[in-house]
Amino acid sequence: MYSFKKMTMMKTYQSIRKYIVLALAVSLTATMEAQFDPMFTQYMFNELVINPAYAGSRECLSTTAFYREQWVGLDGAPSTITASVHAPFMQQKIGAGITVMNDKIGVSNRTGVNLNGAYRIQMDNNTLSFGLQLGMVSLSENLSNLNLTADNQFAMSTGKKTAPNFGFGAFYTAPKWYAGFSIPRMLKNRLDVSNGSGEVKNSLEMDDFHYFITAGSVFDIAPTVKLRPNIMLKAVSGAPMEMDLSANALFNDFIWAGLSYRTGDAIAMLLGANITKQLRIGYSYDYSLSALQDFNTGSHEIMLGYDFDYSKDKVITPRYF
């Protein structure tokens, strides 16, 4: 009896996994849209991935890379790699940077390159920045991997298609806190495979804008301990607002540990260290709270950052964000 139940559960589990992957593919096929944004638990260490006005905010040449494996164990789950570099120019008045990203989910593959520019207004020790983002994204759908040749919409792959996009952001920084607002992508890129052509359609639809609001601070709670709370709100028309709420404790400006909660999705553990004043590394583990909880073993994310020419002459205050 036990073996029969176990075999039945295994078959059900495998079927559900296949249906989930198929559902992901279907949602991206008849009219596939590239208006989705990978989510990073450690976003607060490099907000350039969501806000072009962040460019130059670390007051030096700064590089950061993220690697994220989401919902490990689930067929077709997202896998994302992103890298960015940015720096201030013209006596800190201009910030410029570039972000490169590859995102895979199911049979979909997206590679994007974004150029970011920011105008920075210095106000004593505070800075207000306004930024613009210009980017190109390469989309492809390997529909033949689904082996659904009976349906013409799934009988062939789309090949690589490119589409433009642009975004806007504002970012305010002070020595002990920051706040940001951004719309990372303003164009909806549709990859239409309904007639087998794989045509890319671009449109500006304000109802589909994804709005990001972020804020964070740092508090001294002991001579060698600082607390760094952060919040991110994401809003889009027709969907509930999402919130990321996190806090980590920084010990001796060296090691940090904390927790994060994403509404309706996951709770996460964060660990990291400032190996040197220039080199930092972080790790996060997300435990799913959604209906996918029984079908994955969690999400893993690694962050690596390096700041060039870090010195007291060029960086007035320690960079906590």
MIDREN-463673 format. One record per residue (C-alpha): residue in three letters; z, y, x. Coordinates in pm, 1 decimal, m for minus. Last residue first. Layout:
// MIDREN-463673
REC   rest         pz         py         px
REC    ALA          Z          Y          X
...
END
This chain:
// MIDREN-463673
REC   rest         pz         py         px
REC    PHE       m3.7     5103.5     2407.3
REC    TYR      298.1     5119.8     2642.4
REC    ARG      128.1     5325.5     2911.7
REC    PRO      382.3     5469.8     3153.0
REC    THR      358.2     5851.3     3172.7
REC    ILE      159.3     6087.2     3394.7
REC    VAL     m111.8     5843.9     3497.6
REC    LYS     m335.7     5994.9     3763.5
REC    ASP      m85.3     6119.3     4023.0
REC    LYS      167.1     5848.3     3938.2
REC    SER      m92.0     5586.4     4025.9
REC    TYR     m314.8     5332.6     3850.5
REC    ASP     m655.1     5344.7     4015.5
REC    PHE     m783.9     5052.1     3805.3
REC    ASP     m605.4     4913.7     3499.6
REC    TYR     m627.4     4539.8     3430.4
REC    GLY     m583.4     4350.8     3105.3
REC    LEU     m580.0     3987.3     2998.8
REC    MET     m505.3     3872.8     2643.7
REC    ILE     m493.4     3511.7     2524.5
REC    GLU     m494.2     3404.9     2159.1
REC    HIS     m410.4     3073.2     1995.6
REC    SER     m426.1     2992.1     1624.8
REC    GLY     m235.0     2722.3     1436.4
REC    THR     m243.3     2345.9     1397.9
REC    ASN     m499.4     2339.6     1118.2
REC    PHE     m560.9     2170.6      782.2
REC    ASP     m222.6     2178.8      609.9
REC    GLN     m176.1     2555.7      654.3
REC    LEU     m522.5     2637.1      522.5
REC    ALA     m369.1     2742.8      188.8
REC    SER     m213.1     3038.5      371.1
REC    LEU       99.7     3060.9      587.1
REC    SER      m72.8     2974.3      914.8
REC    TYR      128.0     2974.6     1238.5
REC    ASP      m17.2     3217.6     1491.5
REC    TYR       47.4     3179.2     1865.5
REC    SER       17.1     3479.1     2093.5
REC    TYR      m32.0     3518.4     2466.9
REC    GLY      m29.4     3820.0     2696.6
REC    ILE     m127.8     3921.6     3048.1
REC    ARG      m93.3     4252.4     3229.4
REC    LEU     m223.9     4374.6     3565.8
REC    GLN     m209.0     4734.8     3690.2
REC    LYS      161.0     4812.6     3719.5
REC    THR      201.3     4450.8     3829.5
REC    ILE      249.8     4123.0     3642.9
REC    ASN      321.6     4321.5     3325.7
REC    ALA      421.5     4022.8     3117.2
REC    GLY      352.7     3860.0     2783.8
REC    LEU      474.9     3666.2     2483.8
REC    LEU      396.4     3706.8     2114.7
REC    MET      490.5     3469.9     1831.3
REC    ALA      296.7     3488.7     1506.8
REC    ILE      343.4     3462.4     1131.5
REC    ALA       29.9     3401.8      930.0
REC    ASP     m200.5     3479.4      637.7
REC    GLY      m69.3     3630.6      316.9
REC    THR       45.3     3943.5      492.4
REC    ARG       19.3     3925.7      871.1
REC    TYR      359.1     3897.2     1040.3
REC    SER      426.7     3946.9     1411.2
REC    LEU      708.5     3841.3     1641.6
REC    GLY      821.5     3942.4     1987.4
REC    ALA      854.0     3880.5     2358.8
REC    TRP      796.0     4112.1     2654.4
REC    ILE      834.9     4076.2     3030.9
REC    PHE      809.7     4353.8     3290.1
REC    ASP      912.2     4703.9     3185.0
REC    ASN     1265.9     4582.2     3263.5
REC    PHE     1260.1     4380.9     2939.3
REC    LEU     1015.8     4475.6     2664.6
REC    ALA     1109.9     4368.4     2312.3
REC    ASN      831.0     4305.0     2065.0
REC    ALA      768.8     4417.3     1711.4
REC    SER      495.4     4334.9     1464.0
REC    LEU      369.7     4419.0     1116.6
REC    ASP        7.5     4343.8     1031.1
REC    MET      m77.1     4452.4      678.0
REC    GLU     m365.9     4365.9      446.5
REC    MET     m447.2     4571.4      138.2
REC    PRO     m560.0     4361.8     m156.8
REC    ALA     m937.2     4345.7     m213.5
REC    GLY    m1185.0     4534.5     m434.0
REC    SER    m1247.1     4822.9     m194.9
REC    VAL    m1137.0     4760.7      160.9
REC    ALA     m804.4     4834.8      328.5
REC    LYS     m655.3     4727.3      660.5
REC    LEU     m307.9     4842.7      759.1
REC    MET     m179.0     4795.9     1113.1
REC    ILE      182.4     4832.7     1220.4
REC    ASN      353.1     4830.8     1557.7
REC    PRO      713.5     4815.8     1681.1
REC    ARG      787.6     4835.2     2057.1
REC    LEU     1155.9     4792.9     2145.8
REC    LYS     1266.2     4878.4     2499.8
REC    VAL     1527.8     4701.6     2712.1
REC    THR     1657.3     4787.0     3059.9
REC    PRO     1900.3     5070.1     2984.3
REC    ALA     1939.0     4949.3     2623.9
REC    ILE     1767.5     5022.4     2290.0
REC    ASP     1504.9     5260.4     2431.0
REC    PHE     1240.3     5297.7     2162.1
REC    VAL      861.4     5262.8     2172.5
REC    SER      621.3     5350.7     1894.0
REC    GLY      326.8     5223.4     1696.5
REC    ALA       73.9     5320.4     1435.0
REC    THR     m251.3     5184.0     1295.1
REC    ILE     m467.7     5260.2      993.1
REC    PHE     m792.6     5066.3      954.4
REC    TYR    m1045.5     5121.8      675.0
REC    HIS    m1313.1     4858.4      607.1
REC    PHE    m1607.4     5023.2      432.8
REC    ASP    m1768.8     4808.4      161.4
REC    ASP    m1748.2     5061.6     m121.1
REC    MET    m1902.1     5317.1      115.4
REC    GLU    m2232.6     5131.7      119.8
REC    LEU    m2473.5     5228.1      398.1
REC    SER    m2742.7     4963.1      404.3
REC    ASN    m2911.1     4732.0      651.9
REC    LYS    m3131.4     4436.0      560.8
REC    VAL    m3219.2     4167.4      814.4
REC    GLU    m3491.2     3925.4      703.2
REC    GLY    m3433.9     3553.7      760.2
REC    SER    m3773.7     3472.7      610.4
REC    GLY    m3682.6     3153.8      422.9
REC    ASN    m3687.7     3319.3       80.5
REC    SER    m3310.5     3314.1       28.0
REC    VAL    m3243.7     3359.6      399.8
REC    ASP    m3124.0     3721.0      379.4
REC    LEU    m2925.8     3839.1      681.3
REC    ARG    m2740.6     4142.3      549.4
REC    ASN    m2596.9     4409.5      777.8
REC    LYS    m2361.5     4646.8      594.5
REC    LEU    m2342.1     4970.5      787.5
REC    MET    m2021.8     5167.2      843.2
REC    ARG    m1850.9     4949.5     1100.3
REC    PRO    m1528.3     5042.3     1281.5
REC    ILE    m1388.6     5274.5     1011.5
REC    SER    m1088.9     5419.7     1191.0
REC    PHE     m745.8     5581.3     1171.5
REC    GLY     m491.2     5591.7     1451.7
REC    ALA     m128.2     5671.3     1524.2
REC    TYR       69.6     5679.3     1849.7
REC    TRP      426.0     5688.5     1975.7
REC    LYS      655.9     5753.2     2273.6
REC    PRO      453.3     5971.4     2512.9
REC    ALA      234.5     6105.6     2230.1
REC    THR     m102.3     5975.6     2117.3
REC    TYR     m327.6     6060.9     1824.7
REC    PHE     m643.3     5859.8     1752.0
REC    ALA     m934.5     5930.3     1518.5
REC    GLY    m1220.0     5690.6     1445.4
REC    PHE    m1583.4     5651.0     1343.7
REC    GLY    m1832.8     5366.6     1329.3
REC    PHE    m2195.0     5268.7     1387.7
REC    ASN    m2422.5     4972.3     1330.8
REC    PRO    m2759.8     4836.2     1429.8
REC    ALA    m2906.5     4491.9     1352.6
REC    THR    m3059.4     4216.1     1558.6
REC    LYS    m3186.2     3877.2     1448.3
REC    LYS    m3171.3     3556.5     1649.8
REC    GLY    m3325.3     3248.4     1492.7
REC    THR    m3279.4     3182.4     1122.4
REC    SER    m3228.2     2808.0     1136.3
REC    MET    m3415.9     2581.9      900.3
REC    ALA    m3358.2     2344.4      609.0
REC    PHE    m3051.0     2515.2      465.3
REC    GLN    m3224.0     2748.0      217.3
REC    ASN    m3481.3     2476.2      146.0
REC    ASP    m3215.2     2241.5       10.7
REC    ALA    m3296.2     1872.6       66.7
REC    THR    m3265.0     1934.6      442.0
REC    LEU    m2887.9     1963.5      419.7
REC    ASN    m2813.4     1842.7      772.8
REC    LEU    m2559.2     2123.0      827.0
REC    ASN    m2681.9     2168.5     1184.3
REC    SER    m3016.8     2286.1     1040.8
REC    LEU    m2842.8     2605.1      929.0
REC    ASN    m2801.4     2731.7     1284.6
REC    GLU    m2748.5     3091.7     1171.0
REC    SER    m2809.9     3377.0     1414.6
REC    LEU    m2703.1     3739.8     1433.9
REC    SER    m2731.3     3981.9     1725.5
REC    VAL    m2530.5     4301.3     1681.1
REC    MET    m2610.3     4647.3     1809.1
REC    GLY    m2361.9     4929.0     1842.4
REC    LEU    m2283.2     5296.4     1826.6
REC    GLN    m1919.3     5403.2     1797.9
REC    LEU    m1791.1     5756.7     1752.3
REC    GLY    m1452.1     5897.5     1845.6
REC    PHE    m1213.1     6180.2     1768.4
REC    SER     m910.5     6216.9     1992.4
REC    LEU     m581.3     6405.0     1963.3
REC    THR     m365.8     6403.8     2275.9
REC    ASN        1.8     6477.3     2332.7
REC    ASN      186.1     6584.6     2648.7
REC    ASP       92.1     6953.6     2606.1
REC    MET     m189.8     6941.6     2348.3
REC    GLN     m504.2     6791.5     2504.0
REC    ILE     m803.0     6746.1     2272.7
REC    ARG    m1004.6     6433.2     2354.4
REC    TYR    m1365.2     6385.2     2241.5
REC    ALA    m1434.4     6011.5     2224.8
REC    GLY    m1732.9     5787.2     2294.9
REC    ASN    m1778.1     5418.2     2230.8
REC    LEU    m2079.9     5198.3     2297.2
REC    ASN    m2067.7     4867.8     2111.1
REC    VAL    m2233.4     4537.8     2204.0
REC    GLY    m2230.0     4250.2     1956.0
REC    THR    m2289.9     3877.1     1956.3
REC    ARG    m2269.5     3682.8     1630.7
REC    ASN    m2306.6     3308.4     1582.6
REC    SER    m2291.2     3141.2     1242.8
REC    VAL    m2295.1     2764.6     1186.3
REC    GLY    m1920.0     2756.0     1125.4
REC    ILE    m1770.7     3068.2     1276.6
REC    LYS    m1862.6     3197.5     1621.7
REC    ASP    m1788.4     3548.4     1749.4
REC    ASN    m1912.7     3697.2     2075.1
REC    MET    m1800.4     4046.8     2166.9
REC    VAL    m1888.2     4320.7     2414.8
REC    THR    m1708.6     4655.9     2410.7
REC    ILE    m1811.8     4966.6     2601.6
REC    GLY    m1623.5     5282.0     2687.6
REC    ALA    m1618.7     5658.0     2706.5
REC    GLY    m1345.8     5919.2     2682.9
REC    ILE    m1407.9     6290.6     2721.4
REC    LYS    m1160.7     6573.3     2783.2
REC    GLN     m958.1     6386.6     3048.5
REC    GLN    m1071.9     6625.4     3324.9
REC    MET    m1441.4     6558.1     3259.7
REC    PHE    m1403.8     6181.5     3216.9
REC    PRO    m1160.9     5931.8     3065.0
REC    ALA    m1208.8     5554.4     3097.5
REC    HIS    m1314.0     5245.4     2904.4
REC    VAL    m1385.3     4875.4     2957.0
REC    SER    m1398.7     4604.5     2694.1
REC    ALA    m1417.5     4228.7     2662.2
REC    THR    m1431.8     4006.7     2354.7
REC    ILE    m1431.7     3633.0     2296.3
REC    THR    m1395.3     3483.6     1948.7
REC    SER    m1377.7     3134.0     1799.9
REC    PRO    m1366.3     3105.3     1422.0
REC    ALA    m1311.3     2764.3     1255.6
REC    GLY    m1617.6     2546.4     1189.6
REC    ASP    m1418.0     2225.6     1155.2
REC    LEU    m1043.3     2292.1     1137.7
REC    GLY     m835.2     2155.6     1425.5
REC    VAL     m740.9     2496.9     1566.5
REC    TRP     m723.0     2760.1     1293.1
REC    GLN     m836.7     3045.9     1519.5
REC    GLU     m924.2     3019.7     1887.5
REC    ARG     m901.1     3367.0     2038.4
REC    TYR     m997.6     3500.2     2382.5
REC    PHE     m931.1     3866.8     2447.7
REC    ALA    m1034.5     4081.7     2745.8
REC    THR     m914.9     4422.2     2862.1
REC    THR    m1037.0     4672.8     3121.1
REC    SER     m901.0     5021.5     3193.4
REC    LEU    m1040.0     5297.0     3415.3
REC    CYS     m758.7     5552.8     3392.2
REC    GLU     m593.9     5782.3     3137.6
REC    ARG     m496.2     5491.9     2907.2
REC    SER     m643.6     5689.0     2615.4
REC    GLY     m994.8     5701.1     2762.0
REC    ALA    m1158.4     5536.7     2460.2
REC    TYR     m907.9     5496.0     2174.0
REC    ALA    m1131.2     5717.8     1956.2
REC    PRO    m1367.8     5419.9     1922.9
REC    ASN    m1115.0     5236.3     1699.8
REC    ILE    m1122.7     4865.5     1611.0
REC    VAL    m1191.6     4683.3     1939.6
REC    LEU    m1086.1     4999.6     2127.8
REC    GLU     m735.1     4929.5     2002.8
REC    ASN     m652.3     4740.5     2320.5
REC    PHE     m291.3     4633.1     2367.8
REC    MET     m207.8     4693.3     2000.3
REC    TYR     m472.1     4435.8     1896.8
REC    GLN     m246.0     4150.8     2011.3
REC    THR     m281.3     3951.8     1686.4
REC    PHE     m657.1     4000.0     1695.0
REC    MET     m865.7     3992.9     1376.8
REC    PRO    m1240.5     3940.9     1387.2
REC    ASP    m1419.0     4192.1     1164.8
REC    PHE    m1662.8     4103.6      888.8
REC    GLN    m1951.9     4316.0      768.6
REC    ALA    m2210.0     4077.2      911.4
REC    GLU    m2336.0     3969.4      569.1
REC    MET    m2528.0     3657.8      475.1
REC    THR    m2715.0     3676.0      145.9
REC    ALA    m2792.5     3319.8       40.2
REC    THR    m2631.9     3221.3      373.1
REC    LEU    m2291.9     3344.1      486.4
REC    SER    m2083.4     3238.9      186.4
REC    VAL    m2273.3     2910.3      185.9
REC    ALA    m2176.1     2846.2      548.6
REC    LEU    m1809.1     2912.7      489.7
REC    ALA    m1815.0     2693.9      179.2
REC    LEU    m1985.2     2418.3      379.1
REC    VAL    m1715.5     2438.0      645.9
REC    ILE    m1445.3     2420.7      379.5
REC    TYR    m1623.2     2135.9      203.2
REC    LYS    m1640.9     1937.5      525.7
REC    ARG    m1271.4     1989.7      592.6
REC    ILE    m1187.1     1892.0      235.2
REC    SER    m1386.4     1571.0      271.8
REC    GLN    m1210.2     1484.0      596.4
REC    TYR     m870.3     1539.0      436.7
REC    THR     m960.6     1333.1      130.8
REC    LYS    m1080.9     1049.7      352.9
REC    MET     m759.6     1067.3      557.2
REC    MET     m545.6     1073.2      242.5
REC    THR     m723.6      766.4      105.6
REC    MET     m681.1      583.4      435.3
REC    LYS     m309.0      665.4      437.1
REC    LYS     m267.6      557.6       77.3
REC    PHE     m439.7      225.3      151.0
REC    SER     m235.3      174.2      466.9
REC    TYR       91.9      239.2      280.2
REC    MET        0.0        0.0        0.0
END
